[in-house]
Amino acid sequence: MSENWTANNIPDLSGKIIIITGGNSGIGYEAAREFIRKGAEVIVASRDPIKANQAILNIQHEIPGARLKFIELNLTSLDSIRKFTEEFKSAYPKLDILLNNAGIMMVPYKKTEEGFERTIGTNHLGHFALTGLLLDRLSATPGARVVNVASNAHYGGEMDFTNLLFENGHEYTPMKAYSRSKLANLIFTYELQRRFQSNGLDVIALAAHPGISATNLANHLFFDRISWLIQPLMRLIFQSPAMGALPSIRAAVDPDARGGQYYGPNGKGERSGYPIVVDSNAESKDEETARRLWEISEELTGIHYLD
């Protein structure tokens, strides 16, 4: 059996420019730390300036000379996504890695600024728009990568195109919305890879999932008022955010990784362990479903790319 892949396997990243959405906490923060250790410059894309700047200070204190920049990004707002990409592109001529990591989980029904159901609006449509608006920088960078963070919850997801956004809360449940959004992440990844190939671009798309990690994302699984009690218990039961970050990190930097691959933990049920290539369900690979989701995503966001 081959040796377990760890942060020690990360190659030198000097000169690399990396965007991490939600890079201020959880697995995004852990990925940022490891990328920085290997010499990359990381843009922390977050909707919370206070938490993002504190995260940057923490990393700079730990790693002298760390190069990080905060640019505000609210994935529930297309205006914010456009503003983010404009600010990024005014400062950087290239983009080596786009790690679409941010996400929400098990939240009450609510809409984004554009009126999309919030979970799929954040987890899929926001990242679809962001990726499209950054495509010029990605395609100008040899060997660039897009990594989308999915979840084992995709197995319970269903792409119902008659009610994709749970209009007015119809048939909405927090788990149904989350599972659908994570299935969408995988469908998007595989279709993005097909379009990169058919357009002859030197960019690849991959996906990853963290297994079950003790991060703030799971707070809505429990009553917020007792999350302070649950979090220490989660840290005992679930793997650490540092371990949960490894599949995303490997997808982003392993020289042997290939477009269209999906990384997850190698333990039982892919709940924990070291990152390996894993599989996803049949619907995630269905090309007709992918074509429909892509068209709807373009229509909803108004962002068209990679025919």
MARDOVEX-688020 format. One line per field, with one value per residue: residue number from 0; residue in three letters; z, x, y of N, C-alpha, C in turn. Coordinates in pm, whole numbers, plus 32768, in hexadecimal, padded with zeros to 4 digits. Each point is the difference from the previous one (the first is absolute). Example, Ala and Ser with C-alpha at 12.3 -4.5 7.8 and 13.67 -1.06 7.14 Angstrom:
2
num = (0 1)
residuo = (ALA SER)
nup = (830C 7FB8)
neast = (8527 7FDD)
nnorth = (7DC7 8069)
caup = (8000 8006)
caeast = (7FA7 8052)
canorth = (8077 8077)
cup = (8000 8049)
ceast = (805A 7FB3)
cnorth = (8078 806D)
This chain:
307
num = (0 1 2 3 4 5 6 7 8 9 10 11 12 13 14 15 16 17 18 19 20 21 22 23 24 25 26 27 28 29 30 31 32 33 34 35 36 37 38 39 40 41 42 43 44 45 46 47 48 49 50 51 52 53 54 55 56 57 58 59 60 61 62 63 64 65 66 67 68 69 70 71 72 73 74 75 76 77 78 79 80 81 82 83 84 85 86 87 88 89 90 91 92 93 94 95 96 97 98 99 100 101 102 103 104 105 106 107 108 109 110 111 112 113 114 115 116 117 118 119 120 121 122 123 124 125 126 127 128 129 130 131 132 133 134 135 136 137 138 139 140 141 142 143 144 145 146 147 148 149 150 151 152 153 154 155 156 157 158 159 160 161 162 163 164 165 166 167 168 169 170 171 172 173 174 175 176 177 178 179 180 181 182 183 184 185 186 187 188 189 190 191 192 193 194 195 196 197 198 199 200 201 202 203 204 205 206 207 208 209 210 211 212 213 214 215 216 217 218 219 220 221 222 223 224 225 226 227 228 229 230 231 232 233 234 235 236 237 238 239 240 241 242 243 244 245 246 247 248 249 250 251 252 253 254 255 256 257 258 259 260 261 262 263 264 265 266 267 268 269 270 271 272 273 274 275 276 277 278 279 280 281 282 283 284 285 286 287 288 289 290 291 292 293 294 295 296 297 298 299 300 301 302 303 304 305 306)
residuo = (MET SER GLU ASN TRP THR ALA ASN ASN ILE PRO ASP LEU SER GLY LYS ILE ILE ILE ILE THR GLY GLY ASN SER GLY ILE GLY TYR GLU ALA ALA ARG GLU PHE ILE ARG LYS GLY ALA GLU VAL ILE VAL ALA SER ARG ASP PRO ILE LYS ALA ASN GLN ALA ILE LEU ASN ILE GLN HIS GLU ILE PRO GLY ALA ARG LEU LYS PHE ILE GLU LEU ASN LEU THR SER LEU ASP SER ILE ARG LYS PHE THR GLU GLU PHE LYS SER ALA TYR PRO LYS LEU ASP ILE LEU LEU ASN ASN ALA GLY ILE MET MET VAL PRO TYR LYS LYS THR GLU GLU GLY PHE GLU ARG THR ILE GLY THR ASN HIS LEU GLY HIS PHE ALA LEU THR GLY LEU LEU LEU ASP ARG LEU SER ALA THR PRO GLY ALA ARG VAL VAL ASN VAL ALA SER ASN ALA HIS TYR GLY GLY GLU MET ASP PHE THR ASN LEU LEU PHE GLU ASN GLY HIS GLU TYR THR PRO MET LYS ALA TYR SER ARG SER LYS LEU ALA ASN LEU ILE PHE THR TYR GLU LEU GLN ARG ARG PHE GLN SER ASN GLY LEU ASP VAL ILE ALA LEU ALA ALA HIS PRO GLY ILE SER ALA THR ASN LEU ALA ASN HIS LEU PHE PHE ASP ARG ILE SER TRP LEU ILE GLN PRO LEU MET ARG LEU ILE PHE GLN SER PRO ALA MET GLY ALA LEU PRO SER ILE ARG ALA ALA VAL ASP PRO ASP ALA ARG GLY GLY GLN TYR TYR GLY PRO ASN GLY LYS GLY GLU ARG SER GLY TYR PRO ILE VAL VAL ASP SER ASN ALA GLU SER LYS ASP GLU GLU THR ALA ARG ARG LEU TRP GLU ILE SER GLU GLU LEU THR GLY ILE HIS TYR LEU ASP)
nup = (8000 7FB1 8011 8076 7FB7 8023 8059 802E 7FBD 803C 7F7C 7FD5 803F 8005 8009 8045 7FB8 807A 7FCE 807D 7FD1 8060 7FDE 8045 7FDF 8059 7F9F 7FE4 8082 8016 7F93 802A 807A 7FCB 7FB6 806A 804C 7F8F 802E 8002 7FAD 806F 7FB1 8074 7FC1 8043 8037 8054 7FF1 806D 7FE0 7F87 802E 805B 7FA2 7FB4 8068 8017 7F7F 7FF5 8071 7FCA 7F8C 8032 7FCC 8045 7F85 8040 7FBE 8040 7FB9 801C 8025 7FCF 800A 805A 7FCB 7F8D 803A 8073 7FBB 7FBA 8070 8037 7F92 8000 8084 7FF6 7F93 804D 8054 7FBF 7FB3 806A 7FF4 805B 8071 7FD9 8083 7FC1 8074 7FF7 806B 7FF2 8077 7FDB 7FA9 8049 7FC6 7F9E 7FCE 7F92 7FE6 7FAD 8079 8000 8009 807F 8019 7F9E 802C 807A 8019 7FAB 7FFF 807E 8014 7FC4 803B 8075 7FE6 7FD1 8067 8032 7F9F 7FE7 8084 8011 7F92 8041 8055 7FCC 7FEB 7FE7 807A 7FEF 8082 7FEF 8073 7FF6 8001 805D 802F 7F9B 8047 8058 7FA5 7FD5 7F7E 8047 7F7B 8031 8063 7FAC 800B 8007 7F90 8043 8006 7F89 804F 803C 800B 8071 801C 7FD1 8032 8073 8001 7FDA 8059 804F 7FD8 8009 8071 800D 7FE4 8044 805D 7FF0 7FFE 8068 8031 7FDF 8032 806B 7FFD 7FED 805A 801E 8075 802A 801F 807C 8005 8083 804A 8077 8060 8070 7FDB 807C 7FFD 806A 7FAF 7FEF 7F8D 8060 801E 7F84 8011 8052 8070 7FC5 8052 7FC7 7F96 8065 801B 7F88 7FEB 8086 8003 7FA2 8049 805D 7FC2 7FCC 7F84 800C 8004 8041 8038 8024 8013 8026 7FF5 8034 8060 800D 7FF6 8057 803D 800D 7FDD 8044 803B 7FDA 7F96 8048 8046 805B 805F 8051 807F 8026 806A 805D 7F96 7FE9 807D 7FFB 8012 7FB7 7FB2 7FBE 7F86 8006 8011 7FA1 801A 7FC8 804D 8054 7FBE 8012 7F82 7FF2 8077 7FDF 7F87 8039 805E 7FA0 7FAB 8063 801E 7F7D 7FF0 806F 7FE2 7F84 802A 7F84 8004 7FB3 7F89)
neast = (8055 7FD9 8061 7FCC 7FAA 8064 7FFA 804B 7F97 7FDA 8001 8071 7FC6 8082 7FCB 7FC3 7F95 7FCB 7F87 7FDD 7F8D 7FD9 806A 7F9C 7FC6 7FFE 7FD3 7FB8 7FF4 7FE6 7FB3 7FCE 7FFE 7FD1 7FAB 7FE8 7FFC 7FC0 7FE8 7F82 7FC0 7FBA 7F96 7FE3 7FA5 7FCC 7F8A 8059 800F 7FB5 7FB2 7FF1 7FFA 7FAE 7FC3 8005 7FDA 7FA7 7FE9 7FF9 7FBC 7FBD 7FEE 8073 7FDB 7F98 7FDD 7FAD 7F8F 7FB7 7FA4 7FA8 7FBA 7F8B 8002 7FB7 8065 7FC0 7FCC 7FFA 7FCE 7FB5 7FDF 7FF0 7FC5 7FBC 7FEF 7FE0 7FB6 7FDC 800E 7FBF 806A 800A 7FD3 804F 7FC2 7F88 8003 7F98 8023 7FDB 7FB4 7F7E 7FD3 7F91 7FE5 7FBA 7F89 804A 7FF6 804A 805D 8025 7FE0 807E 7FD5 8012 7FDB 7FAA 7FC6 8020 7FD8 7F9B 7F92 801F 8022 7F8D 7FC4 8034 7FEF 7F89 7FF1 8036 7FB1 7FFC 7FFD 7FA2 7FC1 8026 7FE0 8074 7FB4 7FAB 7FC8 7F8B 7FF4 7F9B 7FDA 7FF2 7FB2 800F 7FD3 8058 801E 7FDB 804E 7FA8 801F 7FA7 8007 7F97 8058 805F 7FBD 7FAF 7FC2 8010 806D 7FC6 7FDC 8016 8072 803B 7FE2 7F83 7FFE 8034 7FBA 7F99 8023 8015 7F8B 7FCB 8045 7FD9 7F80 800B 803E 7FB2 7F98 8031 8024 7F88 7FD3 804D 7FE4 7F7E 8021 8043 7FC3 806C 7F85 8002 7F95 8003 7FDD 7FD1 8005 7FDD 7F9D 800C 8001 8048 7FA4 8000 801E 8020 8016 7FCD 8058 8026 7FBF 7FF9 7F9B 800B 801D 8007 7F92 7FC9 8038 8014 7F7F 7FE2 8052 7FB6 7F8B 8007 802F 807C 7FEE 8071 7FC9 7F96 8068 8036 7F83 7FD4 805A 7FE7 7F7D 8022 8051 7FC4 8081 7FDC 7FC1 7F8B 7FE1 7F97 8071 7FDA 802C 8015 7FDA 806A 7FC7 7FC9 7FB8 8082 7FEF 8070 8077 805A 8022 7F99 800C 7F89 7F8E 7FA7 7F85 7FA7 7FA5 8066 7FFC 7F7F 8023 7F8E 8009 807E 7FD7 7F99 804E 805A 7FA1 7FC7 8078 8016 7F89 8011 8080 7FD8 8046 802D 8029 8069 7FDB)
nnorth = (7F88 8064 8056 801D 8045 8053 8062 7F9B 7FD2 806D 8015 8030 8065 8019 807A 7FA0 8020 7FFF 7FEE 801B 7FD5 8054 8048 8037 7F8B 7F9D 7FAF 806C 8018 7F80 8004 8073 7FCD 7F90 8045 804D 7F94 7FE0 807B 7FD2 8050 8018 8000 8037 7FB7 8066 7FE3 7FCE 8085 8002 7F98 8036 807B 7FCB 7FB9 806C 8049 7FA1 7FF7 8085 7FF2 7F9A 8040 8027 8074 7FCC 7FDC 8050 7FFB 8059 7FBF 805D 7F96 8027 7F7B 8041 8045 8005 806C 7FBC 7F9B 8055 803D 7F88 7FD0 8071 7FF8 7F7F 8012 8065 7F99 7F9F 7FE8 7FAF 7F81 7FC9 8022 7FD6 800F 7FCB 8033 807F 7FF6 7FED 7FDB 7FC2 8061 8056 7FF2 802E 807B 7FF3 805C 7F9E 7FD0 7FD0 7F82 8021 7F82 7FE7 8071 7FD8 7F84 8013 804B 801B 7F81 7FDD 8068 7FE4 7F7F 801E 8052 7F92 7FD5 8083 8011 7FA6 8024 806E 7F9E 7FDB 7F94 8063 800E 7FC3 8014 7FAD 8035 7F7D 7F95 7FA3 8074 8008 7F92 805A 803A 805A 7FFF 8041 7FFA 7FBE 7FEB 8026 8073 7F95 8026 8074 7FB8 7FF1 7F9B 8074 7FBF 8021 7F81 800B 807B 7FD6 7F90 804B 8059 7F98 7FCB 8079 8002 7F82 8015 8071 7FBC 7F96 8053 8042 7F8A 7FD1 8072 7FF1 7F7E 8012 805C 7F90 8014 803E 7FD9 7FD3 7FB1 800B 7F97 8023 7FA5 8040 7FAE 7FD7 8085 801B 8035 8085 7FC1 7FAC 807F 800B 7F9B 8061 800E 8078 8000 7F87 804F 8056 7FB7 800B 8077 8006 7FD8 805C 804D 7FC3 8014 807B 7FF3 8028 8085 7FEF 7F93 8044 8051 7F8D 7FD0 8073 7FF6 7F7E 8015 805E 7FA7 7F8C 7FF6 7F93 8066 7FCF 8048 8027 7FFF 7FA7 8053 7F9B 7FF4 7FB8 803A 7FB6 7FE7 800C 7FD8 7FB8 8036 7FC2 8066 7FCD 7FCB 803D 7FC1 801C 802D 7FB0 803E 7FFE 7F8B 8015 7FF1 7FC2 7FC5 7FE7 7FDD 7FC2 7FCA 7FE8 7FDA 7FBC 7FD2 7FF2 7FC7 7FBA 7FE3 7FE3 7F97 8019 7F84 7FE4 802B)
caup = (8000 7FF7 8078 800D 7FD0 806B 7FDD 7FDB 7F71 7FB1 7FBF 800E 7FC1 7FF0 7F8B 7FE2 8033 8023 8041 804F 8036 8089 8031 8086 806A 7FD8 7FA5 7FAD 804D 8005 7F7B 7FF1 804D 7FBE 7F84 8026 802B 7F89 7FB3 7FAC 802F 800D 800E 8055 7FD1 806E 8013 8087 8007 8084 800C 7F99 8027 8074 7FCC 7FBE 806B 8041 7FA7 7FF7 807E 8001 7F8F 7FDB 7F71 7FBA 7FA4 7FF8 7FE5 800F 7FA8 802C 7FA2 8031 7F94 7FEF 7FB6 7F82 8000 804F 7FB3 7F97 8040 8029 7F8D 7FCD 8059 7FEF 7F7C 7FFA 8049 7FDC 7F73 7FF0 8070 7FF6 803E 803A 805A 8021 807E 8059 7FF4 8073 8013 805B 802E 7FE2 7F7A 7FEE 7F77 7FE8 7FCD 7F7F 8011 7FFA 8081 8032 8004 7F79 7FD2 8034 7FE9 7F71 7FA2 801F 7FCE 7F6F 7FD0 8020 7FA5 7F7B 7FFD 8010 7F99 7FB3 804D 8005 7F7D 7FE3 805C 7FDE 806B 8068 8030 804D 805A 8042 8076 8000 807D 7FF4 7FFF 7F76 7FE6 801D 7FB3 7F87 7FAF 7FD1 7FB2 8005 8079 8027 806B 806B 7FFA 8073 8068 7FDE 800F 8038 8082 8002 7FCF 7F71 7FBB 800A 7FAC 7F75 7FE2 7FF9 7F81 7F99 7FFF 7FB3 7F74 7FCB 7FF2 7F8E 7F85 7FEE 7FC9 7F73 7FB0 7FF7 7F9C 7F7A 7FD7 7FF6 8067 805B 8085 8025 806C 8059 8076 807A 8073 8079 8061 806C 804B 806C 7FD6 801D 7F9E 8038 806F 7FED 801D 808A 8025 800F 808C 8044 7FAC 8053 8045 7F9A 7FBA 803A 7FE6 7F73 7FF0 802E 7FA9 7F73 7FE5 800C 7F84 7FB6 7FB3 7FA2 7F93 7FA9 7F79 7FB0 7FE8 7F9E 7F7D 7FD2 7FE9 7FDF 7F72 7FBC 7FF7 7F79 7FF5 8012 8074 807A 8071 8083 8060 7FE1 806E 7FF0 7FD9 7FDA 8069 8033 7FC6 7FA5 7F80 7F8B 7F9C 8024 7F97 8020 7FCC 7F6F 7FD4 7FF8 7F84 7F8E 7FAE 7FE2 807A 8007 7F9C 802F 8073 7FCE 7FBD 8066 8050 7FAE 7FF9 8083 8027 7F93 7FDE 7F9B 7FDF 7FD7 7FB4)
caeast = (7FAB 8052 8008 7F94 801D 7FF0 802E 808E 8008 7FE3 8079 801E 7F97 8032 7FCF 7F76 7F95 7F91 7F89 7FB1 7F85 7FEF 8085 8019 7FE4 7FED 8060 803A 806E 806D 803C 804D 807C 805C 802E 805E 807D 804B 802A 7F99 7FB8 7F75 7F97 7F94 7F82 7FA4 7F9E 8012 8084 803E 8034 8067 807C 8038 803E 807D 8060 8029 805D 807A 8048 8037 805B 8039 800B 7F8A 7FC3 7F70 7FB2 7F70 7FA5 7F7A 7FAF 7F83 7FD0 7F6F 7FEA 804A 804A 8078 8058 803D 805D 8075 8053 803E 806E 806A 8040 804E 807E 8045 7FF2 7FEE 7FC3 8029 7FA0 7F84 7FC8 7F76 7FF2 7F99 7F7E 7FA7 7FC8 7F8F 7FCD 7F72 7FE5 8016 802A 8072 7FD9 7FBE 7F86 8019 8006 8084 8065 8034 8031 8088 805B 8014 7FF5 8067 8081 7FF5 8017 808A 805B 7FF2 803A 8091 8032 806F 807C 8020 802C 8080 8063 8018 7FED 7FA4 7F9D 7F88 7FDA 7F7F 7FEF 7F7E 7FE1 7FBB 7F70 7FCE 7FBA 7F72 7FD0 7FB0 7FF3 7F76 8002 7F7D 7FFD 808D 801E 7F9C 7FB8 7FAD 8011 7FB6 804C 8085 8035 808E 8054 7FE6 8044 8091 8026 7FF5 806F 807D 7FF8 801A 8091 8041 7FD4 8048 808E 8016 7FDF 8069 8073 7FE3 8007 808E 803E 7FCD 8030 8091 803F 805F 7FC6 7FB5 7F9D 7FFB 7FAB 8031 7FA8 8052 7FCF 7FBA 8064 7FCC 8008 7F8A 7F98 7F9B 7FB8 7F70 7FCC 7FD5 7FCD 806F 8019 8052 8072 8078 800B 8010 8080 8069 7FDD 801F 8092 8024 7FC6 8020 808C 8021 7FFB 807E 7FF0 7F93 802F 8061 7FCF 8000 808B 803B 7FC5 8034 8091 8047 8026 7FC7 7F6E 7FCD 7F7F 7F8D 800D 7FB8 804F 7FC1 804D 8008 7FCB 7F7F 7F95 803E 7FE4 807F 8074 805A 7FBD 8011 7F98 7F86 7F9A 7F84 7F8D 7FEA 7FC4 8069 804C 7FA3 8021 7F87 7FE4 8065 7FE2 7F8E 8029 8057 7FAB 7FB1 805D 801E 7F88 7FE6 806B 801F 808E 800C 808C 8025 7F99)
canorth = (8078 8078 8053 8061 8087 8063 8087 7FF7 7FE3 8078 8031 808E 8052 8089 8045 7FDB 8054 7FA6 8038 7FA1 8038 7FCE 7FDD 8036 7F9F 7F75 7FC3 806A 803B 7F9D 7FFD 807C 7FF2 7FA3 803F 806A 7FBF 7FD6 8074 803E 8076 7FD6 8065 7FCF 8038 7FE9 806B 8037 803E 7FF2 7F78 7FEA 8045 7FBB 7F86 8029 8022 7F83 7FBA 804F 7FEE 7F79 7FEC 8083 8018 7FCC 8060 7FEE 8079 7FEF 8048 7FDE 7FB5 7FC8 7FAB 800E 807C 8007 807E 7FEA 7FA7 8053 805F 7FB1 7FDB 807B 8024 7F9C 800C 807D 7FEC 7F84 7FDC 7F6F 7FB8 7F74 7FA5 8035 7F9B 8025 7FB8 8036 7FC1 8000 7F7A 7FEB 8081 8016 8035 808F 801D 8058 8084 7FF0 7FB2 7F70 7FBC 8027 7F97 7FE9 8081 8012 7F90 7FE7 806F 8063 7FD0 7FFC 8088 8027 7FBA 803B 8086 7FF4 7FA5 803B 7FF2 7F71 7FD0 8041 7FC7 7F73 7F9F 8031 7F9F 8024 7F92 8017 7FAC 7FBD 7FBA 7F7F 801C 8003 7F83 8015 8071 7FE7 8078 8010 807B 8042 8053 7FFC 805F 7FF6 8081 8024 7F9B 7F86 7F83 801B 7FD7 8023 7F95 7FF0 806E 7FED 7F8F 802C 805D 7FB4 7FB9 8065 801A 7F95 800B 8075 7FDD 7FA6 8047 8063 7FB9 7FE1 807C 8025 7FA9 8019 8084 7FFB 8054 7FBF 800E 7F89 800C 7F8D 8011 7FBF 800D 7FF4 7F9F 8044 804B 8055 808C 8050 7FE5 7FA4 803D 7FFE 7F7B 8004 8083 805D 8024 7F9C 7FDC 8008 7F80 7F98 800A 7FAA 7F75 7FE7 7FF3 7F7A 7F9A 8015 8020 808D 804D 7FED 7F85 8017 8056 7FBB 7FE2 807A 8026 7FA4 801F 8081 800C 7F84 8001 7F8C 800B 8010 8041 7FAB 7FA9 8024 7FD0 7FF8 7FB1 7F70 7FAF 7FBF 805B 8080 8061 8036 7FBE 8048 8016 7FA9 8014 7FB9 8000 8048 7FB7 8001 807E 8067 7FED 8000 8075 804D 804C 8068 8067 804D 8051 806B 8064 8044 8051 8076 8054 803E 805E 805D 7FF1 7F97 7FE0 7F78 7FB5)
cup = (8000 8081 8004 7FD4 806F 7FCF 7FDC 7F6C 7FA8 7FBF 801D 7FB1 7FEC 7F7D 7FDB 8043 8013 8041 804C 8030 8088 803F 808D 8071 7FC7 7FA0 7FA2 8043 8004 7F79 7FEB 8048 7FB7 7F7C 801D 8029 7F89 7F9F 7FA9 803B 7FFC 800F 804F 7FD6 8067 800A 8086 800F 8086 800F 7F9D 8029 807B 7FD5 7FBF 8068 8044 7FAC 7FF6 8080 8004 7F96 7FD4 7F69 7FB0 7FAC 7FEF 7FE6 8013 7F95 8022 7F90 8046 7F8E 7FEC 7FB2 7F81 7FF5 804E 7FB5 7F92 803A 802B 7F88 7FC4 8056 7FF2 7F7E 7FF0 8042 7FD0 7F6D 7FE9 807A 7FEF 8034 8034 8052 802F 807A 8055 7FEC 807D 8003 8061 803C 7FE1 7F75 7FFF 7F71 7FFC 7FCB 7F7D 8007 7FF1 808C 8031 7FFB 7F75 7FC5 802B 7FCE 7F6C 7FAB 8018 7FC8 7F68 7FC5 8017 7FA0 7F74 7FF4 8010 7F91 7FB0 8049 8008 7F7B 7FD5 8053 7FDE 8079 8070 8024 8044 8054 8047 8074 8006 8086 7FE0 7FFF 7F73 7FDF 801A 7FAF 7F85 7FB5 7FC6 7FB7 7FF8 8079 803B 807C 806F 800B 8075 806E 7FE3 7FFF 803C 8084 7FFE 7FC6 7F6A 7FB0 8002 7FA4 7F6C 7FDA 7FF1 7F83 7F8E 7FF8 7FAB 7F6D 7FBC 7FE8 7F83 7F7B 7FE2 7FC3 7F6D 7FA8 7FF9 7F90 7F73 7FCB 7FFA 8065 8059 8090 801E 8075 804F 8072 8075 8069 807E 805B 8069 805A 8066 7FDB 8023 7FA2 803A 8070 7FF3 800E 808B 801D 801A 8093 804D 7FAC 804E 8049 7F9D 7FC4 803F 7FE9 7F70 7FEC 802F 7F9D 7F70 7FED 8003 7F7C 7FAC 7FAC 7F95 7F87 7F9A 7F76 7FA4 7FDB 7F96 7F74 7FC5 7FD4 7FD9 7F6B 7FB1 7FF2 7F70 8002 800D 8075 807A 8074 8081 805D 7FE2 806D 7FE2 7FE1 7FD3 8068 8035 7FBB 7FA2 7F74 7F92 7F99 8026 7F8E 802D 7FBA 7F6A 7FD0 7FF2 7F7C 7F83 7FAE 7FDA 8079 800C 7F9F 8030 8076 7FD2 7FC1 8064 8054 7FB4 7FFE 8083 8024 7F96 7FD3 7FA6 7FE1 7FD8 7FBD 7FDE)
ceast = (8058 7FF7 7F8D 802D 7FE2 802F 8094 8014 7FE5 8081 8018 7F9A 802C 7FCF 7F70 7F9E 7F85 7F8F 7FBA 7F81 7FE8 8084 801E 7FE6 7FFA 8069 803E 8076 8078 8046 8057 8087 8065 8034 8069 8086 8059 801A 7F9A 7FD2 7F6C 7FA4 7F8F 7F81 7F95 7F9E 8013 808B 8047 803E 8071 8083 803F 8044 8086 806A 8034 8067 8084 8053 8046 806C 8036 8011 7F8B 7FBF 7F6D 7FBD 7F6D 7FB8 7F74 7FB1 7F86 7FC2 7F6A 7FDD 8053 804E 8083 8064 8047 8067 8080 805A 8045 8078 8075 804B 804E 8089 8050 7FE8 7FE5 7FBC 8020 7F97 7F8A 7FC3 7F77 7FD4 7F8A 7F7C 7FAE 7FB7 7F8D 7FCC 7F6B 7FEF 8010 8031 807D 7FCD 7FB2 7F82 8012 7FF5 8090 806A 803A 8037 808F 805E 801A 8000 8068 8087 8001 8020 8091 8062 7FFA 8043 8098 803F 8074 8085 802C 803A 8083 8072 8015 7FED 7FA4 7F9A 7F8C 7FDC 7F7F 7FEF 7F71 7FEC 7FC3 7F68 7FC9 7FB2 7F6A 7FC2 7FB1 7FF1 7F73 7FF8 7F78 7FF4 808C 801D 7F97 7FAE 7FA1 8003 7FBB 805D 808B 8016 8094 805A 7FEE 804A 8097 802E 7FFA 8075 8084 8004 801F 8095 8049 7FDA 804A 8093 8019 7FE1 8069 807C 7FE9 800F 808D 8044 7FD2 802A 8098 8049 805C 7FD6 7FB7 7FA2 7FFE 7FA1 803E 7F93 804F 7FDF 7FAF 8067 7FBE 8013 7F7F 7F8C 7F8F 7FAD 7F68 7FC4 7FC4 7FC4 8077 8022 8050 807A 8082 801A 8021 808D 806F 7FE6 8020 8095 8032 7FD5 8033 8094 8016 7FED 807F 7FFB 7F93 802A 8055 7FC9 7FFF 808D 803E 7FCA 803D 8091 8048 8022 7FC3 7F68 7FD7 7F76 7F8E 800A 7FB9 804A 7FAF 8053 7FF9 7FC8 7F75 7F93 8031 7FE5 807E 8072 804F 7FC6 8027 7F95 7F88 7F9A 7F88 7F8D 7FEB 7FCA 8069 804B 7FA8 8011 7F86 7FD7 8062 7FE2 7F8C 8025 8055 7FAC 7FAF 8059 8027 7F8A 7FE9 8068 8019 8091 800E 8094 800E 7F8E 8033)
cnorth = (807C 8051 8064 808A 8063 8088 8001 7FE5 807A 8032 8095 8051 8090 803B 7FE0 8062 7FA9 804F 7F8E 8046 7FC1 7FD8 802F 7F9C 7F74 7FCC 8067 8042 7FA2 7FF7 807C 7FF5 7FA8 8038 806A 7FC5 7FDD 8073 8044 8085 7FDE 8079 7FBF 8048 7FDF 8074 8047 803B 7FE9 7F75 7FE5 8041 7FC2 7F7F 801E 8021 7F82 7FB6 804C 7FF8 7F79 7FEC 8089 800C 7FCD 806D 7FDD 8086 7FDE 8053 7FD1 7FBB 7FC8 7FB1 8004 807E 8002 8082 7FF2 7FA8 804D 8060 7FB8 7FE4 807A 8029 7F9F 8019 8081 7FF0 7F88 7FDC 7F6C 7FC7 7F6D 7F9F 8050 7F8F 8031 7FAF 802E 7FB8 8011 7F7B 8002 8082 800C 803D 8098 8014 8057 8086 7FF6 7FA9 7F6B 7FC5 8005 7F92 7FE6 8082 801A 7F93 7FE4 807E 806D 7FD7 7FF1 8089 802B 7FC0 803B 8087 7FFF 7FAC 803B 7FF4 7F6E 7FD1 8040 7FC6 7F6D 7FA4 802C 7F95 8044 7F87 8026 7F9E 7FCC 7FBA 7F78 8013 8002 7F80 800D 8071 7FD7 8084 8007 8085 8045 805B 8006 8055 8001 8081 8012 7F96 7F7D 7F87 8015 7FB7 8022 7F93 7FEC 806C 7FEE 7F8F 8025 805B 7FB6 7FA8 8061 8020 7F99 8003 8071 7FDF 7FAD 8045 806B 7FBF 7FDC 807B 8037 7FB1 8023 8088 8007 8057 7FAF 801A 7F7E 801E 7F7F 801E 7FB6 8007 7FDD 7F8C 8049 8041 805B 8092 8048 7FE4 7FAC 803E 7FF4 7F74 7FFB 808A 805D 801B 7F96 7FD8 8006 7F7C 7F90 8002 7FAC 7F6B 7FD9 7FE9 7F78 7F94 800A 801F 8098 8048 7FEF 7F81 8011 8053 7FB5 7FD9 8079 802B 7FA5 801C 807E 7FFC 7F80 8000 7F8C 8005 801D 8041 7F9D 7FA1 803C 7FC0 8001 7FAA 7F6A 7FA6 7FC9 8067 8088 806D 8042 7FB6 8059 8006 7F9E 8027 7FA8 800C 8053 7FB9 8014 8085 806D 7FFB 8006 8080 8053 8054 8075 8071 8058 8059 8076 806F 8050 805D 807F 8061 804B 806B 806A 7FF9 7F86 7FE8 7F6F 7FB4 7F75)
